Amino acid sequence: PLELRPSRAWRFLSHLKALRLNTAAMKVLLVLAAVVLAVTAEHHGDHGHCNAMSQLKVKEQWHHVYGTGHRRVDAGRVLWRAMFAHSPGSQSLFEHVHGDDPDSAEFTAHSIRVVGALEMAIDLLGHDDVLNGALAHLHEQHISRHVKLSYVSDFKDVLMVLVPAALGKCFDEEAWSSCLDVILDAIFDPNH
C-alpha cells in the first residue's frame, strides 16, 4: 500500500502549485492536499508530539546551533560548563576524562563524542528502525554507568535553555522537548 509520507505530500503539493490552475476544483484539491499533509505530518511515527514536522524542525535547528568545525568544540564547552553549573554532581561522571577541566584535550574529545551521539540521534529522527538500533546501543553503553535520571533531566533543561538562546524566536519548545524525550528516555531510562 502507498503510504503518504509528509515528504511525498510536500512534493505532491508543490506539483499542484506548479500547474498554476485557477479552477475552483483545483483550489479545493489544493486545500485537501494541505489537510492531508497536515494530518500525515501530525500522525507519522509513534513518538507522540515528536512527529515528522517536529523532527524536521529539531534537525534544522540543531544544525544551526551545533554547526561544523571549531564551532562544535565551542558549543560543547558551553554545554558542559552550563551542565556542571546547573548540576555540579554530574561532573563526577566525567572524572575519567578530566571533567574538572572542560578545556582539556581529553574532555574536549569526550564532549565531541557525546554531543556527536546526540547529533546522530537527532539526525536519525524519522528513521525509526535505525534510530531504535542506535539508541539501544547507547542504552547498553550507559545503563551500566547508573546515570541518575535527575542528571538526564538536568541535561535536557540545559539544552532547553542553550538552544533557544542560540536560535532566538524560531525555537519550538514542544518539538524539542518531545524529541529530546524520545532520545533521552531510550538511552537512560532503565525500564526502556
C-alpha positions as MATLAB code, in Angstrom:
seq = 'PLELRPSRAWRFLSHLKALRLNTAAMKVLLVLAAVVLAVTAEHHGDHGHCNAMSQLKVKEQWHHVYGTGHRRVDAGRVLWRAMFAHSPGSQSLFEHVHGDDPDSAEFTAHSIRVVGALEMAIDLLGHDDVLNGALAHLHEQHISRHVKLSYVSDFKDVLMVLVPAALGKCFDEEAWSSCLDVILDAIFDPNH';
ca = [
       0.000    0.000    0.000;
       1.110    3.525   -0.756;
       1.861    5.423    2.407;
       1.549    9.174    2.072;
       4.582   10.381    3.978;
       4.994   14.103    4.599;
       7.806   14.365    2.039;
       5.579   12.841   -0.631;
       2.753   15.151    0.330;
       5.042   18.176    0.014;
       6.138   17.025   -3.460;
       2.530   16.464   -4.462;
       1.539   19.879   -3.166;
       4.403   21.586   -4.997;
       3.453   19.795   -8.235;
      -0.099   21.061   -7.872;
       1.135   24.593   -7.294;
       3.407   24.336  -10.323;
       0.377   23.669  -12.527;
      -0.942   27.150  -11.634;
      -4.503   26.179  -12.418;
      -7.070   28.586  -11.025;
     -10.183   26.495  -11.259;
     -12.400   26.073   -8.228;
     -11.849   22.304   -8.325;
      -8.093   22.802   -8.300;
      -8.328   25.124   -5.300;
     -10.403   22.556   -3.412;
      -7.857   19.877   -4.329;
      -5.059   22.115   -3.068;
      -6.836   22.626    0.264;
      -7.429   18.877    0.580;
      -3.771   18.183   -0.178;
      -2.749   20.665    2.526;
      -5.082   18.972    5.022;
      -3.652   15.541    4.139;
      -0.149   16.924    4.588;
      -1.001   18.352    7.998;
      -2.625   15.114    9.148;
       0.231   12.902    7.934;
       2.836   15.233    9.420;
       0.991   15.183   12.742;
       0.484   11.423   12.938;
       3.529    9.965   11.186;
       5.524    7.742   13.526;
       4.635    6.797   17.078;
       6.604    9.353   19.067;
       3.676   11.439   20.262;
       4.387   15.093   19.645;
       7.792   14.292   18.134;
       6.074   13.927   14.776;
       7.569   14.383   11.317;
       7.212   18.162   11.401;
       8.773   18.392   14.868;
      11.608   16.121   13.791;
      12.315   18.328   10.796;
      12.356   21.461   12.966;
      14.660   19.898   15.544;
      17.085   18.665   12.880;
      17.244   22.028   11.136;
      17.558   23.987   14.364;
      20.196   21.636   15.774;
      22.422   22.028   12.712;
      22.106   25.789   13.014;
      23.158   25.692   16.675;
      25.826   22.965   16.595;
      27.330   23.917   13.256;
      30.595   22.490   11.995;
      34.298   22.543   12.765;
      35.603   24.501   15.724;
      32.094   25.782   16.457;
      31.306   22.263   17.705;
      34.144   22.423   20.219;
      32.880   25.783   21.469;
      29.269   24.566   21.622;
      30.359   21.515   23.613;
      32.291   23.638   26.100;
      29.332   25.950   26.612;
      27.015   22.962   27.050;
      29.181   21.211   29.640;
      30.023   24.360   31.594;
      26.304   25.095   31.806;
      25.577   21.487   32.765;
      28.197   21.437   35.519;
      26.987   24.804   36.853;
      23.366   23.602   36.841;
      24.160   20.152   38.220;
      27.597   20.130   39.911;
      27.327   16.480   40.941;
      27.149   15.393   37.313;
      30.766   16.416   36.812;
      31.871   13.320   38.762;
      30.564   11.142   35.912;
      33.394   12.501   33.789;
      36.371   12.081   36.137;
      37.947    9.539   33.779;
      38.103   12.195   31.021;
      39.121   15.187   33.178;
      35.614   16.570   33.612;
      37.093   19.017   36.104;
      38.735   20.796   33.134;
      36.284   21.244   30.226;
      39.106   22.861   28.216;
      41.379   19.811   28.413;
      42.017   17.882   25.223;
      40.738   14.669   26.797;
      37.447   16.187   27.934;
      37.019   18.064   24.645;
      37.397   14.796   22.733;
      34.834   13.157   25.006;
      32.482   16.113   24.583;
      32.688   15.764   20.801;
      31.783   12.061   21.125;
      28.826   12.690   23.460;
      27.391   15.625   21.560;
      28.123   13.767   18.316;
      25.971   10.887   19.573;
      23.192   13.369   20.322;
      23.564   14.771   16.815;
      23.405   11.259   15.343;
      20.188   10.564   17.245;
      18.684   13.861   16.105;
      19.669   13.115   12.502;
      18.030    9.682   12.740;
      14.669   11.043   13.905;
      12.139    9.803   11.377;
      14.197    6.712   10.536;
      12.743    4.659   13.368;
      14.440    1.302   12.705;
      17.920    2.805   12.544;
      17.212    5.263   15.374;
      15.969    2.481   17.642;
      19.084    0.420   16.914;
      21.395    3.345   17.639;
      19.534    4.253   20.829;
      19.569    0.621   22.004;
      23.352    0.590   21.547;
      23.722    3.838   23.511;
      21.357    2.451   26.169;
      23.593   -0.609   26.624;
      26.647    1.638   26.973;
      25.033    3.899   29.560;
      22.835    1.635   31.670;
      25.844    0.106   33.472;
      27.044    3.608   34.385;
      23.926    4.132   36.524;
      23.460    7.735   35.422;
      20.931    9.366   37.728;
      17.749   10.304   35.903;
      17.979   13.700   37.609;
      21.211   14.328   35.650;
      19.435   13.401   32.426;
      16.641   15.806   33.303;
      19.229   18.485   34.092;
      20.946   17.853   30.742;
      17.631   18.341   28.966;
      16.986   21.510   30.991;
      20.358   22.901   29.924;
      19.694   22.102   26.266;
      16.253   23.703   26.553;
      17.953   26.938   27.657;
      21.004   26.939   25.375;
      19.296   26.012   22.099;
      16.704   28.811   22.208;
      19.406   31.256   23.340;
      21.329   30.413   20.168;
      18.266   30.360   17.898;
      16.081   33.177   19.084;
      12.377   33.302   18.279;
      12.208   30.304   15.930;
      12.750   27.793   18.767;
       9.894   25.283   19.017;
       9.811   24.240   22.669;
       7.235   21.467   22.218;
       9.121   19.918   19.299;
      12.422   19.989   21.159;
      11.006   18.718   24.435;
       9.161   15.799   22.861;
      12.008   14.775   20.549;
      14.606   15.017   23.325;
      12.336   12.821   25.453;
      12.333   10.180   22.700;
      16.132   10.194   22.581;
      16.995   10.568   26.264;
      14.362    8.128   27.539;
      15.589    5.449   25.152;
      19.190    5.896   26.284;
      18.834    6.405   30.024;
      15.510    5.028   31.249;
      16.329    1.695   32.940;
      12.840    0.415   32.111;
      13.186    1.159   28.423;
];
